[in-house]
Each structure stands twice: as structure tokens, then as C-alpha cells.
Amino acid sequence: MATVGRACLILALAVAAYGIFASIYGARTRRPEWVASGRRSVYAIAALCTGAMGILELAFLRSDFSFATVASHSSTTTPAFYKITAVWSSQEGSLLLWVWLLSLWSSLVLFLTRRRLRQVAPYATAVLLGFAAFFAGLLVFLETPFALLATAPAEGAGLNPLLRHPSMMIHPPMLYSGYTLFAIPFAFAVGALITRQVGAEWIGSIRRFALAAWFFLGVGILLGARWSYAELGWGGYWGWDPVENASLLPWLTGTAFLHSIMIQEKRGMLKISNVSLILATGTLAVMGTFLVRSGILDSIHAFGASTLGVPFVILIGVLIASSIGLVVWRRDALRSEHRLDSLLSREAIFLGNNIVLVAMAFVVFWGTFWPLIAEAITGNRGALGPPWFDRYLVPLSLVLVLLSGIGPVIAWRKATASNVRRNFVVPIGAAVALGALLLALGVGSRPLALMMFVAGAFVVASVGQEFWRGVGARRAMSGDGPLGAVVSLVARNRRRYGGYTVHVGMAVLFVGVAASSAFQQSRDIRMSPGQSTRVGGYDVTYVRPTSRISTTSDGSLEKISFGSVVDVRKDGEKVVTLRPERSFFPSRDVQGLGPVGRFFEGEATSEIGLKAGMRRDVWAAMSPDVEALGPIIQRGDRVFSAAAGKIAPGAEAALLGQALRGLTERYVAAPPPATFRLITSPLVTWIWLGAIIVFGGGIIGLWPAAASSRRRERAAYAARIAQDLGRA
Amino acid sequence: MVIHARACCDTEQVMNPARKRTIRLTVALSAAVLLAVALVYTSLSASSEARSPSELATAKPGVSYQVTGKVVDDSVRKTSDGVDFRIRDRAGSASVPVSYSGAIPDPFREGREVIINVRKQGPMFVGERDSLVTKCPSKFTEDKTQKT
């Protein structure tokens, strides 16, 4: 099986090399049969990568520990869902996932555009095949997922318990879908530049893919944040780690691109900006993949030093140099067809929005690569923490939110005084009213948070007003009821109202971030049962300890958990009972460890206690003092050691279960003090809610339009193309 | 950007386009240089020096350093509000003692790679509260197996 998998990857590499040649040769000699052959190479690579992925998945599902990657990332007791997803927890598995997703998305776009963009598509095919060849080459020569072990172990190391979380398992495919989908507009931009076809046509063909890339990358980032908040015992959702930042960078520039292309489609402007943004986004997506694998920056998410750094540096160098070269080469074709008529226009707001997004990306890039920049300037590596990022990104986010409220309601070309009055009185009134209310409530102590709340209110009122007017007009025309009119309004103009929904979601999300950052209260405290503390106006009491032993589906001992029952009250009224606990998994490394002690030398995970609410989250994590149990653990191990060889085969597990039960009972009867981290954060739920609204808007934008709308779009599109051709 | 000055005043002189481009470029470049200088300045003043444990031998008391290294085996001692341990170079045995208070990440263990901000206090390095981070669990596996 491993030989077949390896053969699939070698063939994929060979087909990619052939496809690059066929596509470019076909394009240069105008021979469509070669172009079609190049396109079919992409389909063939998709089939080969699917085969390789299928073989690896099968090896994981069958717990075939002769595969090195299966032995080190799975075990017989790993649940089936996690066996499937453990494939991408390794370096080599995640690289295979990358190239597999790339081949699937590339096949889809090339199939959909097979009768369009006849000049641009062959070059785009060659670029996509270039990416596929690079990653297939890494898998063939440097990091093969089909390496076999000289001797297969009886049991694998298993998937790390911290990763056994649904959101963590979906997080990588989402991120990689985002990264690989951004390769598509990148490739078509290169094709458009080479062939000088830089009008609106290439954008129309890839817009939906760019939106899908933005959507998947955003979902991936949010899932990572949610996992961090709900699974890790620190209570945060973003740490400004280099690898986290690396996923944010292409998302920021991709967001700017999605806004910018609207101006090109509508008014033939910002062509240089569009191609530059998408070329930067594609390069940043590769850079994100590189940062995780090179070890160039100290990151908690990066794989250790590997041999992949040099090939990635070469690839990124080629991408940057060729991108700059192409834009400079085609600068004459990229001239705008119109100039900005007024600073008070939708185009100007979009431009401002893009400047802010690019500035945010630049700040994140600068802070992320500061260790290398500092070394170049001072000779010493430096590191920048969250306060530095906040200093720049908080004001930039404020401006961004504000612009996202102005953009949807300001007129194209030039806003008149009556337009401003008509569209801004209600949003400004809502923002001012909320600001006054919040000031009266004492929120003014955190001015930046207050400003974000006001900006959020402005966006919601501005977009709400647009919906209100649109629904009113729709009802007047069709006589639909309110709900029917909303559905009909959105369905007839999914792109526009999908975008508006995204803006509302972002405003809600930013309000959640501002509130939870500015008004969070936390406390680390050591308590014994019966003791209480106060955090964020809540009285928290450690009522009693808990303990339990969990077994796997085959009945073997999986983990031992020590927890607590925590009573949370406000003004004497009971709010919630939380049950945070800490679970201990046995160490795989049995050398020098007794059967009981093994449970406290392996991985440990926190199961947090959380009361999530629209107004406030109450969050608790606990860490029991297991060192106090040390003498009992050592005594248990001594008993097992003395009885070695005397215990009947098969009875050891039962005896160990008995010993662990004794330990848990002892913990509950005489609990040592436990350390608690208690946090109250307002509006955290708004972050997740805002994200859901954002992605709901994304789905509306992605959803295929109805036939009548498609006809309208096609007519507008044809008019636009005719306009382009007329100018050529 | 074209401002239609003539729309409001026909007699106003229109600026030479080449001159206008030069002015725009100068303003943009000046703004970029100013921003770059501000960014470098704030970065340098806010930055913690990143060092390996062996490089902490020359550490100055009270200065914050970001240290990346591995937790030394058998060096971890729980304290009432944190943990004491020794941290060594990724490749090498030079190590320094660290006393840390605050949240201990779930994956924190002996032999794991950690990043922590510390300040020298006497013979010890005191970790800044909540600055201890441990390698993401998906990236632990070291290749100890013999592959064919």
C-alpha cells in the first residue's frame, strides 16, 4: 500500500511537470489540444492525490503501524473520527492535505472556466501546476507520508489529547482550503498579466473562489480561536503568535482584494491595486505554510527545525520577484480608466478601507517578523508582545469598522449634501445615542472600547437602514410580507446583501473583542473546599472536589480526572454551578515509571467550566495539586512492583483500575488545595455570534444566484466586457 | 485623484499634472518614511530581547528577555502559584533556573519546548506572569523512529 501511495505522488510530480510544459506550449503556439492536455493534467493530479490521501486514511483507520506517521500520530484506541483527522496532525500528512486540496480546487476552477478565458487559463493552469509540483516534490523527496518502519510497533503513540476536539480537527482543512483557494485568483492574476487581459473578465471568473478562500480561511482562524478559548486552560482566544499572525495576513489582504475588485468591475479603477493585492495574498498564503514548517521564527505552533525551510524560501523569493516583475512589466495595461471624482464617494471609502486593511497587514507582518528585523538592525533578536500589536491595530480596527458602515450608504462617484443627510442622519443618531447611554453607564473609563461600541452601532444602524429601505421598496413592488420581502431582496442581490451582512457581523465581532479585552476580570487563586473568592462582581466558592476514571471503547483505562464543583453567585443569587476538571492521560513512555505514576507523567488537559451568556462569560479552570498525592502514587507503584510476575495475566488492568479508584476516593475524601483561574469576560459570545453572522453573509455571497439574477448579471457583465473591448 | 476645481471656479489655474504627481509622490514617500521611523522606534522601545538560555549568562538585572528553550528533565517543581524549573538550549545542555507564577499551559512538561519572558533577579530568572507558552500539541512529535 505504501508503495502505491508513494507511486501516486511520484506520478503526480511527473504529471505536474508535463502539465506545466503542455499548458505553456499550448498557449504560446495557440494549440488548444495542448492546453486541454495541460488542464487534464490537473484532473489527473487530483485523482492521484485523492488516491494517496485514501491510502493514508486507510492506514490510519486500520491502525497500520508499519507506516511511521500512523505509529507516531494514532493508536488502536483513538476514536475513528480522530483517526481520520489525525492524518493532518503530522508535517507530512498536512503537506499531503495541502496538495490534495489544491488539486481539487484547481480542477474545479479549470473545469468551470474550460470554455472561457482561453488566453488566461493556460498560464493560470501552469501556475497552479507549479504549486502542485512544488508540494508533490516536497512529499516525494523530503517528507514522505509513506515512510515505513523497520519494525512495526504493537501500539501507536496516539493523537495528543489536547487535539481531540472537533473544532481542532476541522481547523486545518479550513485553513488549508483558504490557502489553496487563494492560489486560484493568484494564478489567474498571473495569467491575466502575462496575456495583458487585465480587464474585468478574469475577476468575474475567480471572484467566487476568492470569496470562498476568504470564507474558509476565516472559519479556520475562528475555529482555532474558539478551541483556544474552550480547550486550553488560559482563557484567551488570540495570542499574536507568529503562526496565528501568518493565517491572518492573507485574510486581511484577501479582504482588501474582495473590496477592491468591486471598484474595478464597476468603474475600471484600481487595477494595479487588485493584481498587487492578490499576488501579495497568494504569496502570504505560501508564507503562512512556510512559517509553520521552517522554524525560522519561535512559535508555539511551528514544527521543529526541518529541511523544508530552504525550498520554501526559494519559492517565496520566486513568487515575490515574479509578482513585482509582472506588475512593473504590465503597468501600462493596468492604468485606471477613471479617476477618483471625490473623496466623498464610495470608491474613496473603499480605497480608504483597503489602505487600512493593508496597513493592518503591514503592522502584523512587521510585528511577526520583528525578531529577524531586529537582528538585522541591532544584531540581537527581539520579540514584540500583544501590547505592541494592540497599540496599532486597535485604532486601525476602529477606522475599519467605521468605514464599513460608511461604505454601504455613500453614493458612487460623488456624494451630495442631500445624499449625506438622507443616509447618515439615522446611523449617526444611533451611534451618538448609544455613546451617550454608555457614557452615563460609566463605560467612558475605557475610551477605545467606548469608541468601538459607538462605531459598531453606527455600522448596524447604517446597514439596518439599507435593509429597511430595500425591504420597503420590495414590498411596494411585489406586495410580499416583511419576511418574504427580506428573502426576496437578499436572493435577488446576494452579493450586495451578503456583503452588508458581513459588515454587521464584523461590527458585532469587534464589539465583542473590545468588550472582552477592556473589561475582562481574572484571578488566579489557590483554594480548599469551602473557600470563596470574588472576581468581576461574582462570588465564587469551591464547594467540593470530584474525581473520575474514564475508559476507552475497548474498556482499557484512558484517563483519570480530578475536578471541582464551583458555585458562582452574584448578590447572593445563584448564577451557575461550574465543574472544571483536569484530566491526566498515561505516559506512553513506560521506562522507569510505575503503572499508577504513569498517569501523572503523560499529557494533561483542562476541561474548563464555562457559563456563556450574551452579556458575560464566567470561565473557570482548575489545576489540582497532584504532588500531594505523590506518597500514595509511589506506594501503589511499589505494590505493583512487588507483585510483578505474581499477578495472573489479564488481572493487572483490573487491579490497576482498583488502585486508581482508591486514589480518586482518597482525593475526594482528603482533597489538597487546588489552583483556580477564574475569569469573567463581557460579550465574548458576541465574537462567536459575529463570526457566525460574517460567515452567514459569506455563504449568501457564495450561493449561486437564481436564473433570472444570473441573466441580469450576465447582461451587466457582457456590457462591461464590451466596454473593455471598446477601449482596447 | 482629480479635484474638479473648475466646477466651482472657472478662472482657477489647473496644476501641471507632472508637478501634481511629483507632489503626491513626495507627500506619500514622506508619510511612508515617517511611519516607518515611528514603527522602528516603537518596536525597538517595546521589544524584549530574544535569547537562548545559554545567552542569559550576560543578562542584566531587571531587563526583560524572551527565552526559548526546553524544560530540563527532573527540574520541574510546583509552587503555590506556579512552577520552578530549569530551561536549556534546544541543542545543548547550558541551562538557567526560572521561577514562574501564573497559568501553566496544559502541554507544559519536562523536555517540551517553551517560550517565556523573564527578568534576572539575583541568581534566578523570574518569569513574567502568564508569559509561559508551550509548543502547540500537534507539533511535539520528534522523529525517533527508524524509517525505511
Chai-1 contact restraints between the chains, C-beta under 6 A:
chainA,res_idxA,chainB,res_idxB,connection_type,confidence,min_distance_angstrom,max_distance_angstrom,comment,restraint_id
A,A68,B,T145,contact,1.0,0.0,6.0,A-B,restraint_1
A,A68,B,K147,contact,1.0,0.0,6.0,A-B,restraint_2
A,S72,B,T141,contact,1.0,0.0,6.0,A-B,restraint_3
A,S89,B,S138,contact,1.0,0.0,6.0,A-B,restraint_4
A,A147,B,K147,contact,1.0,0.0,6.0,A-B,restraint_5
A,L148,B,T148,contact,1.0,0.0,6.0,A-B,restraint_6
A,L149,B,T145,contact,1.0,0.0,6.0,A-B,restraint_7
A,A150,B,Q146,contact,1.0,0.0,6.0,A-B,restraint_8
A,A150,B,T148,contact,1.0,0.0,6.0,A-B,restraint_9
A,N160,B,P137,contact,1.0,0.0,6.0,A-B,restraint_10
A,L162,B,D106,contact,1.0,0.0,6.0,A-B,restraint_11
A,L162,B,P137,contact,1.0,0.0,6.0,A-B,restraint_12
A,L163,B,P137,contact,1.0,0.0,6.0,A-B,restraint_13
A,L163,B,S138,contact,1.0,0.0,6.0,A-B,restraint_14
A,G233,B,D106,contact,1.0,0.0,6.0,A-B,restraint_15
A,W234,B,A103,contact,1.0,0.0,6.0,A-B,restraint_16
A,D298,B,T68,contact,1.0,0.0,6.0,A-B,restraint_17
A,D298,B,I115,contact,1.0,0.0,6.0,A-B,restraint_18
A,I300,B,V133,contact,1.0,0.0,6.0,A-B,restraint_19
A,I300,B,K135,contact,1.0,0.0,6.0,A-B,restraint_20
A,I300,B,C136,contact,1.0,0.0,6.0,A-B,restraint_21
A,H301,B,C136,contact,1.0,0.0,6.0,A-B,restraint_22
A,F303,B,K139,contact,1.0,0.0,6.0,A-B,restraint_23
A,R339,B,V2,contact,1.0,0.0,6.0,A-B,restraint_24
A,L340,B,M1,contact,1.0,0.0,6.0,A-B,restraint_25
A,W370,B,S43,contact,1.0,0.0,6.0,A-B,restraint_26
A,P371,B,A50,contact,1.0,0.0,6.0,A-B,restraint_27
A,A374,B,S47,contact,1.0,0.0,6.0,A-B,restraint_28
A,N380,B,E49,contact,1.0,0.0,6.0,A-B,restraint_29
A,R381,B,A50,contact,1.0,0.0,6.0,A-B,restraint_30
A,G382,B,S47,contact,1.0,0.0,6.0,A-B,restraint_31
A,G382,B,E49,contact,1.0,0.0,6.0,A-B,restraint_32
A,G382,B,A50,contact,1.0,0.0,6.0,A-B,restraint_33
A,A383,B,S48,contact,1.0,0.0,6.0,A-B,restraint_34
A,A383,B,A50,contact,1.0,0.0,6.0,A-B,restraint_35
A,A383,B,Q66,contact,1.0,0.0,6.0,A-B,restraint_36
A,L384,B,A46,contact,1.0,0.0,6.0,A-B,restraint_37
A,L384,B,S47,contact,1.0,0.0,6.0,A-B,restraint_38
A,W388,B,A46,contact,1.0,0.0,6.0,A-B,restraint_39
A,R526,B,S80,contact,1.0,0.0,6.0,A-B,restraint_40
A,A604,B,D106,contact,1.0,0.0,6.0,A-B,restraint_41
A,T605,B,D106,contact,1.0,0.0,6.0,A-B,restraint_42
A,S606,B,D106,contact,1.0,0.0,6.0,A-B,restraint_43
A,E627,B,K78,contact,1.0,0.0,6.0,A-B,restraint_44
A,R677,B,A103,contact,1.0,0.0,6.0,A-B,restraint_45
